[in-house]
Amino acid sequence: MVLDALIKIKNEIDPSLTFRRSCREGICGSCAMNIDGCNGLACLIKISSDSESTITPLPHMFVIKDLVVDMTNFYNQYKSIEPWLKRKTPAPTPGKEIPQSKSDRAKLDGMYDYWGNPESYLGPAALLHANRWIMDSRDEYTQERLDAVNDEFKLYRCHTILNCSRACPKGLNPGKHIQNIKRLEMAP
Ligand code: FES
C-alpha cells in the first residue's frame, strides 16, 4: 500500500518525512491524502506497479508539514452540528437504550463512517453527520438541526456536483444525504 511506501521512505531514506497514520486498515481516516489526483486513504491504496505516483496533502486545507494538514476547522465544523443524540422527553426506560425499529435504523445506513472544507461551508463530512442525526427517529431536535444548517454558506454552497461522493475514501454517498437535507428544508 502507499502507506507502506511512505513508512519505508521515513524509516530508510528521510526520517523527516511527516504524515499521519494510525489504524492501517481504513478505519480512522488519519492517512487521508491526495494520491495521483484523487483523495484517498494511503493504507488502502495500492502502490502503482507501472508508473510513478504523485502524493500531496489533502487539497483546500492548510498544510502543517509535508502530508499533515490542519484539521482544526474540520473538527470545529463537525462539532457545530452537535453530533450526539438530543432528546426533549425522557428515555422510555431510564438507564436503558432507546429502542428503534429496524426500518428507522436502516435510514441511518451509509451515514456512520464518514469525510471537509473551507471556513463557512460545513463540508460533506459534517453535513453527512448532520443528516445522520436529522434522520434518527430517537432524536427530538430535528427542526432545530434543520434550522441550524439552513444557511446560504453552511448548506447551499453545495451545488450537487457530487465530487464528494466520487472522492469519498469510504465509498459513502454524502451528496445524496446533503440533497436529503435540502429536500427537508423545502418541505412545508
Ligand atoms: S491509517 Fe487509519 S485509515 Fe489509514
py3Dmol code that shows the C-alpha trace and the ligand (Angstrom):
import py3Dmol

protein = """\
ATOM      1  CA  MET A   1       0.000   0.000   0.000  1.00  0.00           C
ATOM      2  CA  VAL A   2       1.060   3.619  -0.483  1.00  0.00           C
ATOM      3  CA  LEU A   3       1.302   3.980   3.303  1.00  0.00           C
ATOM      4  CA  ASP A   4       3.897   1.179   3.408  1.00  0.00           C
ATOM      5  CA  ALA A   5       5.984   3.080   0.857  1.00  0.00           C
ATOM      6  CA  LEU A   6       5.771   6.243   2.974  1.00  0.00           C
ATOM      7  CA  ILE A   7       6.797   4.316   6.101  1.00  0.00           C
ATOM      8  CA  LYS A   8       9.711   2.759   4.221  1.00  0.00           C
ATOM      9  CA  ILE A   9      10.834   6.196   2.985  1.00  0.00           C
ATOM     10  CA  LYS A  10      10.617   7.575   6.528  1.00  0.00           C
ATOM     11  CA  ASN A  11      12.484   4.612   8.028  1.00  0.00           C
ATOM     12  CA  GLU A  12      15.188   4.245   5.445  1.00  0.00           C
ATOM     13  CA  ILE A  13      15.601   7.435   3.443  1.00  0.00           C
ATOM     14  CA  ASP A  14      14.227  10.577   5.066  1.00  0.00           C
ATOM     15  CA  PRO A  15      13.190  10.439   8.746  1.00  0.00           C
ATOM     16  CA  SER A  16      11.872  13.984   8.487  1.00  0.00           C
ATOM     17  CA  LEU A  17       9.031  12.938   6.182  1.00  0.00           C
ATOM     18  CA  THR A  18       5.820  13.724   8.079  1.00  0.00           C
ATOM     19  CA  PHE A  19       2.423  12.102   7.641  1.00  0.00           C
ATOM     20  CA  ARG A  20      -0.382  10.806   9.831  1.00  0.00           C
ATOM     21  CA  ARG A  21      -1.432   7.221  10.215  1.00  0.00           C
ATOM     22  CA  SER A  22      -2.943   5.107  12.935  1.00  0.00           C
ATOM     23  CA  CYS A  23      -5.102   2.054  12.267  1.00  0.00           C
ATOM     24  CA  ARG A  24      -3.581   0.998   8.917  1.00  0.00           C
ATOM     25  CA  GLU A  25      -6.858  -0.650   7.963  1.00  0.00           C
ATOM     26  CA  GLY A  26      -9.019   2.099   6.514  1.00  0.00           C
ATOM     27  CA  ILE A  27     -10.965   2.916   9.665  1.00  0.00           C
ATOM     28  CA  CYS A  28      -9.530   6.019  11.321  1.00  0.00           C
ATOM     29  CA  GLY A  29      -9.066   8.278   8.270  1.00  0.00           C
ATOM     30  CA  SER A  30      -5.789   9.705   9.525  1.00  0.00           C
ATOM     31  CA  CYS A  31      -3.825   8.711   6.432  1.00  0.00           C
ATOM     32  CA  ALA A  32      -6.149  10.641   4.079  1.00  0.00           C
ATOM     33  CA  MET A  33      -4.121  12.342   1.346  1.00  0.00           C
ATOM     34  CA  ASN A  34      -4.206  13.015  -2.367  1.00  0.00           C
ATOM     35  CA  ILE A  35      -2.690  10.251  -4.435  1.00  0.00           C
ATOM     36  CA  ASP A  36      -2.391  10.804  -8.179  1.00  0.00           C
ATOM     37  CA  GLY A  37      -5.102  13.457  -8.084  1.00  0.00           C
ATOM     38  CA  CYS A  38      -7.660  11.563  -6.001  1.00  0.00           C
ATOM     39  CA  ASN A  39      -8.304  11.910  -2.286  1.00  0.00           C
ATOM     40  CA  GLY A  40      -7.994   8.572  -0.555  1.00  0.00           C
ATOM     41  CA  LEU A  41      -6.627   6.564   2.313  1.00  0.00           C
ATOM     42  CA  ALA A  42      -2.949   5.686   1.818  1.00  0.00           C
ATOM     43  CA  CYS A  43      -3.354   2.466   3.787  1.00  0.00           C
ATOM     44  CA  LEU A  44      -5.969   1.199   1.315  1.00  0.00           C
ATOM     45  CA  ILE A  45      -4.495   2.354  -1.997  1.00  0.00           C
ATOM     46  CA  LYS A  46      -2.089   0.012  -3.716  1.00  0.00           C
ATOM     47  CA  ILE A  47       1.244   1.255  -4.968  1.00  0.00           C
ATOM     48  CA  SER A  48       1.061   1.639  -8.727  1.00  0.00           C
ATOM     49  CA  SER A  49       3.229  -1.038 -10.303  1.00  0.00           C
ATOM     50  CA  ASP A  50       3.654   0.614 -13.662  1.00  0.00           C
ATOM     51  CA  SER A  51       4.026   4.341 -13.044  1.00  0.00           C
ATOM     52  CA  GLU A  52       5.342   6.899 -10.589  1.00  0.00           C
ATOM     53  CA  SER A  53       2.812   8.338  -8.163  1.00  0.00           C
ATOM     54  CA  THR A  54       2.361  11.917  -7.053  1.00  0.00           C
ATOM     55  CA  ILE A  55       1.350  12.228  -3.412  1.00  0.00           C
ATOM     56  CA  THR A  56       0.202  15.559  -1.993  1.00  0.00           C
ATOM     57  CA  PRO A  57      -1.659  16.747   1.131  1.00  0.00           C
ATOM     58  CA  LEU A  58      -5.454  16.938   1.057  1.00  0.00           C
ATOM     59  CA  PRO A  59      -6.457  19.947  -1.059  1.00  0.00           C
ATOM     60  CA  HIS A  60      -8.124  23.115   0.305  1.00  0.00           C
ATOM     61  CA  MET A  61      -6.564  22.691   3.736  1.00  0.00           C
ATOM     62  CA  PHE A  62      -3.675  24.450   5.461  1.00  0.00           C
ATOM     63  CA  VAL A  63      -0.548  22.320   5.426  1.00  0.00           C
ATOM     64  CA  ILE A  64       1.331  21.997   8.697  1.00  0.00           C
ATOM     65  CA  LYS A  65       4.166  19.890   7.321  1.00  0.00           C
ATOM     66  CA  ASP A  66       4.544  17.573   4.307  1.00  0.00           C
ATOM     67  CA  LEU A  67       1.336  15.499   4.225  1.00  0.00           C
ATOM     68  CA  VAL A  68      -0.070  16.722   7.538  1.00  0.00           C
ATOM     69  CA  VAL A  69      -2.917  19.228   7.209  1.00  0.00           C
ATOM     70  CA  ASP A  70      -4.550  21.390   9.887  1.00  0.00           C
ATOM     71  CA  MET A  71      -7.787  19.664  10.912  1.00  0.00           C
ATOM     72  CA  THR A  72      -8.937  22.404  13.337  1.00  0.00           C
ATOM     73  CA  ASN A  73     -11.590  23.795  11.023  1.00  0.00           C
ATOM     74  CA  PHE A  74     -12.846  20.334  10.140  1.00  0.00           C
ATOM     75  CA  TYR A  75     -13.367  19.422  13.790  1.00  0.00           C
ATOM     76  CA  ASN A  76     -14.988  22.800  14.523  1.00  0.00           C
ATOM     77  CA  GLN A  77     -17.466  22.215  11.688  1.00  0.00           C
ATOM     78  CA  TYR A  78     -18.141  18.715  12.922  1.00  0.00           C
ATOM     79  CA  LYS A  79     -18.715  19.930  16.482  1.00  0.00           C
ATOM     80  CA  SER A  80     -21.078  22.662  15.244  1.00  0.00           C
ATOM     81  CA  ILE A  81     -23.644  20.101  14.062  1.00  0.00           C
ATOM     82  CA  GLU A  82     -23.857  18.683  17.619  1.00  0.00           C
ATOM     83  CA  PRO A  83     -23.210  15.049  16.680  1.00  0.00           C
ATOM     84  CA  TRP A  84     -24.938  13.390  19.587  1.00  0.00           C
ATOM     85  CA  LEU A  85     -28.489  12.266  20.353  1.00  0.00           C
ATOM     86  CA  LYS A  86     -30.646  15.133  21.660  1.00  0.00           C
ATOM     87  CA  ARG A  87     -33.976  14.453  23.384  1.00  0.00           C
ATOM     88  CA  LYS A  88     -36.736  16.645  24.766  1.00  0.00           C
ATOM     89  CA  THR A  89     -38.520  13.794  26.522  1.00  0.00           C
ATOM     90  CA  PRO A  90     -37.024  11.244  28.922  1.00  0.00           C
ATOM     91  CA  ALA A  91     -35.898   7.867  27.577  1.00  0.00           C
ATOM     92  CA  PRO A  92     -38.781   5.328  27.648  1.00  0.00           C
ATOM     93  CA  THR A  93     -36.860   3.184  30.129  1.00  0.00           C
ATOM     94  CA  PRO A  94     -34.442   5.266  32.189  1.00  0.00           C
ATOM     95  CA  GLY A  95     -30.896   3.929  32.074  1.00  0.00           C
ATOM     96  CA  LYS A  96     -31.644   1.701  29.062  1.00  0.00           C
ATOM     97  CA  GLU A  97     -31.048   2.090  25.348  1.00  0.00           C
ATOM     98  CA  ILE A  98     -33.715   3.891  23.346  1.00  0.00           C
ATOM     99  CA  PRO A  99     -35.182   1.284  21.002  1.00  0.00           C
ATOM    100  CA  GLN A 100     -35.580   1.917  17.303  1.00  0.00           C
ATOM    101  CA  SER A 101     -37.428  -0.070  14.632  1.00  0.00           C
ATOM    102  CA  LYS A 102     -35.384  -1.908  12.024  1.00  0.00           C
ATOM    103  CA  SER A 103     -36.739   0.361   9.303  1.00  0.00           C
ATOM    104  CA  ASP A 104     -35.830   3.514  11.278  1.00  0.00           C
ATOM    105  CA  ARG A 105     -32.348   2.116  11.900  1.00  0.00           C
ATOM    106  CA  ALA A 106     -31.980   1.328   8.190  1.00  0.00           C
ATOM    107  CA  LYS A 107     -32.446   5.049   7.419  1.00  0.00           C
ATOM    108  CA  LEU A 108     -29.074   5.669   9.072  1.00  0.00           C
ATOM    109  CA  ASP A 109     -27.144   3.230   6.879  1.00  0.00           C
ATOM    110  CA  GLY A 110     -24.322   4.859   4.985  1.00  0.00           C
ATOM    111  CA  MET A 111     -24.085   7.760   7.433  1.00  0.00           C
ATOM    112  CA  TYR A 112     -21.885   6.271  10.099  1.00  0.00           C
ATOM    113  CA  ASP A 113     -18.469   6.265   8.525  1.00  0.00           C
ATOM    114  CA  TYR A 114     -17.534   9.305   7.213  1.00  0.00           C
ATOM    115  CA  TRP A 115     -15.463  12.839   5.353  1.00  0.00           C
ATOM    116  CA  GLY A 116     -14.316  18.708   4.939  1.00  0.00           C
ATOM    117  CA  ASN A 117     -13.701  22.103   3.567  1.00  0.00           C
ATOM    118  CA  PRO A 118     -13.281  25.867   3.785  1.00  0.00           C
ATOM    119  CA  GLU A 119     -14.474  28.095   6.528  1.00  0.00           C
ATOM    120  CA  SER A 120     -18.230  28.559   6.388  1.00  0.00           C
ATOM    121  CA  TYR A 121     -19.408  25.699   4.179  1.00  0.00           C
ATOM    122  CA  LEU A 122     -19.853  22.805   6.541  1.00  0.00           C
ATOM    123  CA  GLY A 123     -18.435  20.299   4.064  1.00  0.00           C
ATOM    124  CA  PRO A 124     -19.659  16.827   3.117  1.00  0.00           C
ATOM    125  CA  ALA A 125     -18.471  15.085   6.274  1.00  0.00           C
ATOM    126  CA  ALA A 126     -20.250  17.424   8.697  1.00  0.00           C
ATOM    127  CA  LEU A 127     -23.408  17.577   6.538  1.00  0.00           C
ATOM    128  CA  LEU A 128     -23.469  13.798   6.237  1.00  0.00           C
ATOM    129  CA  HIS A 129     -23.384  13.611  10.032  1.00  0.00           C
ATOM    130  CA  ALA A 130     -25.981  16.363  10.361  1.00  0.00           C
ATOM    131  CA  ASN A 131     -28.307  14.262   8.219  1.00  0.00           C
ATOM    132  CA  ARG A 132     -27.466  11.206  10.292  1.00  0.00           C
ATOM    133  CA  TRP A 133     -28.944  12.965  13.380  1.00  0.00           C
ATOM    134  CA  ILE A 134     -31.790  14.617  11.456  1.00  0.00           C
ATOM    135  CA  MET A 135     -32.926  11.173  10.297  1.00  0.00           C
ATOM    136  CA  ASP A 136     -32.543   9.436  13.664  1.00  0.00           C
ATOM    137  CA  SER A 137     -36.046   8.551  14.882  1.00  0.00           C
ATOM    138  CA  ARG A 138     -34.875   8.797  18.511  1.00  0.00           C
ATOM    139  CA  ASP A 139     -33.616  12.380  18.197  1.00  0.00           C
ATOM    140  CA  GLU A 140     -36.108  15.109  19.102  1.00  0.00           C
ATOM    141  CA  TYR A 141     -34.258  18.179  17.784  1.00  0.00           C
ATOM    142  CA  THR A 142     -34.908  17.571  14.081  1.00  0.00           C
ATOM    143  CA  GLN A 143     -36.315  21.054  13.331  1.00  0.00           C
ATOM    144  CA  GLU A 144     -33.602  22.814  15.344  1.00  0.00           C
ATOM    145  CA  ARG A 145     -30.959  20.835  13.439  1.00  0.00           C
ATOM    146  CA  LEU A 146     -32.561  21.787  10.109  1.00  0.00           C
ATOM    147  CA  ASP A 147     -32.717  25.448  11.185  1.00  0.00           C
ATOM    148  CA  ALA A 148     -29.046  25.357  12.236  1.00  0.00           C
ATOM    149  CA  VAL A 149     -27.789  24.293   8.798  1.00  0.00           C
ATOM    150  CA  ASN A 150     -30.352  26.234   6.726  1.00  0.00           C
ATOM    151  CA  ASP A 151     -27.832  28.834   5.604  1.00  0.00           C
ATOM    152  CA  GLU A 152     -26.534  30.020   2.240  1.00  0.00           C
ATOM    153  CA  PHE A 153     -22.959  29.254   3.255  1.00  0.00           C
ATOM    154  CA  LYS A 154     -23.309  26.272   5.546  1.00  0.00           C
ATOM    155  CA  LEU A 155     -25.528  24.196   3.245  1.00  0.00           C
ATOM    156  CA  TYR A 156     -26.159  25.835  -0.121  1.00  0.00           C
ATOM    157  CA  ARG A 157     -22.505  26.170  -1.101  1.00  0.00           C
ATOM    158  CA  CYS A 158     -23.022  22.553  -2.103  1.00  0.00           C
ATOM    159  CA  HIS A 159     -24.022  22.650  -5.781  1.00  0.00           C
ATOM    160  CA  THR A 160     -24.652  18.908  -6.019  1.00  0.00           C
ATOM    161  CA  ILE A 161     -21.786  18.207  -8.412  1.00  0.00           C
ATOM    162  CA  LEU A 162     -21.193  15.101  -6.293  1.00  0.00           C
ATOM    163  CA  ASN A 163     -17.390  15.288  -6.240  1.00  0.00           C
ATOM    164  CA  CYS A 164     -17.668  14.307  -2.576  1.00  0.00           C
ATOM    165  CA  SER A 165     -19.416  11.043  -3.442  1.00  0.00           C
ATOM    166  CA  ARG A 166     -16.897  10.214  -6.167  1.00  0.00           C
ATOM    167  CA  ALA A 167     -13.914  11.019  -3.908  1.00  0.00           C
ATOM    168  CA  CYS A 168     -15.197   9.576  -0.624  1.00  0.00           C
ATOM    169  CA  PRO A 169     -12.478   7.187   0.578  1.00  0.00           C
ATOM    170  CA  LYS A 170     -15.091   5.186   2.465  1.00  0.00           C
ATOM    171  CA  GLY A 171     -17.375   4.712  -0.539  1.00  0.00           C
ATOM    172  CA  LEU A 172     -20.189   6.694   1.071  1.00  0.00           C
ATOM    173  CA  ASN A 173     -22.565   8.996  -0.738  1.00  0.00           C
ATOM    174  CA  PRO A 174     -22.538  12.367   1.084  1.00  0.00           C
ATOM    175  CA  GLY A 175     -24.150  14.067  -1.939  1.00  0.00           C
ATOM    176  CA  LYS A 176     -27.316  12.008  -1.537  1.00  0.00           C
ATOM    177  CA  HIS A 177     -27.593  12.909   2.149  1.00  0.00           C
ATOM    178  CA  ILE A 178     -26.957  16.638   1.512  1.00  0.00           C
ATOM    179  CA  GLN A 179     -29.778  16.536  -1.040  1.00  0.00           C
ATOM    180  CA  ASN A 180     -31.998  14.974   1.610  1.00  0.00           C
ATOM    181  CA  ILE A 181     -31.303  17.911   3.986  1.00  0.00           C
ATOM    182  CA  LYS A 182     -32.140  20.386   1.187  1.00  0.00           C
ATOM    183  CA  ARG A 183     -35.366  18.476   0.468  1.00  0.00           C
ATOM    184  CA  LEU A 184     -36.390  18.578   4.121  1.00  0.00           C
ATOM    185  CA  GLU A 185     -35.563  22.309   4.288  1.00  0.00           C
ATOM    186  CA  MET A 186     -38.050  22.907   1.469  1.00  0.00           C
ATOM    187  CA  ALA A 187     -40.763  20.638   2.891  1.00  0.00           C
ATOM    188  CA  PRO A 188     -43.846  22.554   4.114  1.00  0.00           C
TER     189      PRO A 188
END
"""
ligand_1 = """\
4
FES
S -4.243 4.624 8.903
Fe -6.312 4.670 9.547
S -7.377 4.923 7.694
Fe -5.331 4.701 7.043
"""
view = py3Dmol.view(width=600, height=400)
view.addModel(protein, "pdb")
view.setStyle({"model": 0}, {"cartoon": {"style": "trace"}})
view.addModel(ligand_1, "xyz")
view.setStyle({"model": 1}, {"stick": {}})
view.zoomTo()
view.show()
